[in-house]
Amino acid sequence: MANVILVGAQWGDEGKGKIIDVLTEQSEIVVRTAGGNNAGHTVYLGKDKYVLHLIPSGILRPGKVCMIGNGVVLDPIGLVKELDGLEKLGVKVTPANLQISETAHVVFPWHRELDGQREVRKRSNKIGTTKRGIGPTYGDKAARVGLRVIDLIHPVRFPQRLKERLEENNEVLRALGAQPIEYDKVLADYTAAADRLRPFVTNTVVHLHEATRRSANILFEGAQGTFLDIDHGTYPYVTSSSTTAGGACTGSGVPPNRMDRVVGVMKAYTTRVGEGPLPTENAEISDLLHGMGREFGATTGRARRCGWFDAVATRHASMVNGIDELAITNVDGLDTVKTIRVCVAYEVDGQRLNHIPNDCEILARCQPVYEEFPGWETPTDAVQRWEDLPVTCRHYLLSIAQMTGARLTITSVGPAREQTMFL
Ligand code: IMP
């Protein structure tokens, strides 16, 4: 399968975790390259449900090496909890199957607090972040004042750097009217987490290059989605990392000319958590999906906003990621819909747009231009072969893939591994 970058082609929550899990079968190494524990991958193994936030879901498969790359921001306390949770479920995690980059940046309590404080101050312009401190941590990284994993595990340097950073951030918190953070507690908690994580910490770039030299198959798993990308998303309603295909290179240290394929994952409809424009948002489909008990966030439990499939957006995603192949998930979510709508263009200020505008205020005023497709009105969740899907369903899926501009290779009709079809 060679080196594959997997990205979300919409606003995150496209069902990447499940596709990653399926593709992991063909890879030796799985690398997470961006984001932090704002992400949540839900994976089902038989009756067991696993929600992973930082550790690649490949950890559930014996013999796979999982890496947390340099592009990730890592909350050590959260990661230790994840390790404990996996252990409780009987999943063995050792330095042989989990490696953590020395240069990933560390999330601290002040980052989380500042994340929350900034949101409150933005009032109606709030982003709707996961409050995991992601933005402030990437902010410190860009400002060159962040602490990295290599600092966290250094017994002498860490207490000193922590003190410096804490003092500065406490001044900011006090000025904002928030509670300052207590040094001793953070030092104790983070030192304990560092002791637990130290054996896993390594130079992941060197390991990845050794692997590429012996032609090992590597899967670069994306987090969030294209329109949450700091550069290519609906700024400022985005996350703070590079969620598009380029982020896989910078977030791992594997160069573009070692990448072979980009797989884009998208739902058969559209969802978004948090604030920001969503041109095809629609109450009818939101009510339908929520009524089915679907579309609640894996990380925060928030109800996701839902809408019809937006081909203008996915076409753009295909462009900026260079998507070669598509996986379409959650097809079964549309099983009861009589007439399915697909957004093929936008209309704004009397003009028709075939691309997504960069100005968020304009995007928020865009009206979708819809094309209609007949629904299949029959359950698809038990279908196991592409040929056995209703003709109307196959027509719909092939049409939205064509509009997106990439080849459909995977279709998913439910959360289980068995509910996956390869074309
Ligand atoms: P942050 O990443 O917590 O700063 O949140 C910024 C925006 O990205 C908010 O709209 C979040 O809801 C969204 N976001 C972050 N992580 C995810 C995810 O894994 N899935 C979907 N949306 C996400």
Boltz pocket constraint, residues with backbone or C-beta under 6 A from the ligand:
constraints:
  - pocket:
      binder: B
      contacts: [[A, 11], [A, 12], [A, 13], [A, 38], [A, 39], [A, 40], [A, 127], [A, 128], [A, 129], [A, 130], [A, 131], [A, 132], [A, 133], [A, 134], [A, 135], [A, 223], [A, 224], [A, 228], [A, 237], [A, 238], [A, 239], [A, 240], [A, 273], [A, 274], [A, 275]]
      max_distance: 6.0
